[in-house]
């Protein structure tokens, strides 16, 4: 397309004086957005003007075309914006491939250069409410820091590490923050105290609950034998149930079970053979694509460790007797049977009934007493903590037997449940008496840390801010980082995180 400008006058960019005196004309070549898949090139005829300002140092200037093309640019503004959006979404190489398919001819270097040029003018301002957290370059090895504006709900900056001095330097360079939301780590608390001693620190409520669960797990670890004994007692009671309630095996289930056992047995033999070479567990794990803990288990097992059988209980089995009776009466429509079950209180979907009928046609009865109807409850301290804090109905009898045996565990469970209620109800006045009681139990370490960070915990229970939005931004950062496949550096990652909507 051949175009030319038609304004009668233009303003000098130096002094702002409007001029009508044309000095000369020249032609600019611009790339524009494609039209119906065709590449579009604009041959734009522009003009130079004399500046008529008496005190202006500039004698000649080129007319500006804001919104159409930038100064010295060879692409239209909308074409540059389209390439920038592609770079933010896909990066350099992938963005260049998609741009070529869309009719926008640009190399990956051009895309990255446009992105850096656009982002260079974006200022970084300190928010009133700052959310700060770490993100992993490589988990357990190297971490960075993400800073978010919790009021505007956006990322404002990324830091390449999580050092307290680096964070404190950023906070001093960008003053104005009044509230800082953080996790329970001491790095960001120390940095905030150094740079912003008057700022209000807010401890995240989810991390408080997570710290409690970890402290409770450590406190219950010495009692693991008691948990195992209580779980075995419950399993022995479950085995007394009538075996007729067991759902039958299908041929497909038996075939899959046998194939899985053969695969595991072959892997166990392979590990036992390679142990003769003297390699370590981690070397064998990398060689066989196994976890080193699995290799260690196979090393210690002189005989093949059989996998514990597991039963997946379907909600349809509760109505097995009714379905069997209806099938014997000649009803084979799973849709009709599903509607009848819905009237009886069945909450499942029609596909569950259809799968049950298909499996029922090729069933083999299980041996009585081979497997319980429901798998036995786990007895690890981590699982017991979950039962205590979530008040699992199926574990009520197990917990009652544990409480009767050990009053210490009963007291720990009561304190843990009380702390959960304090956090959920945001009832700060009850926290001080709770800390006093917890110091007399195995939770004294957790209570001491709470008392040391009491102001931040009080802010967490009185202010509405939390780390929820920051965790979501960290998740988005992970997606962008993994999409880049490690081929780009920190600067490109920072630009994509800060500018991507």
ABEGO torsion letter per residue (X at the ends): XBBBBABABBBBAAAGBBBABBABBBBBBBBBBBBGGBBBBBBBBBBBBBBABAABABABBBBBBBGABBBGBABBAAAAAAAAAAAAAAEAAAAAAAAAAAGBBBBAAAAAAAAAAAAAABBBBBBABBBBBBBBABBGABBBBBBBBAAAGBBABBBABABAAAAAAAAAABBGBABBBBBABAAAAAAAAAABAABBBBBBAAAAAAAAAAAAAAAAAAAAAAAAAAAAAAAAAAAABBAAABBBBBAAAAAAAAAAAAAAAAAAAAAAAAAAAGBBAAAAAAAAGBBAAAAAAAAABABBBBBBBBBBBBAAAAAAAAAAAAAAAGBABAAAAAAAAAAAGBABBAAAAAAAAAAAABBBBBBBGABBABBBBBABAAAAAAAAAAGBAAAAAAAAAAAAABAAAAAAAAAAAAAAAAAAAGBAAAAAAAAAAAAABAAAAAAAAAAAAAAAAAAAAABABBAAAAAAAAAAAAAAAAAAGGABBAAAAAAAAAABX
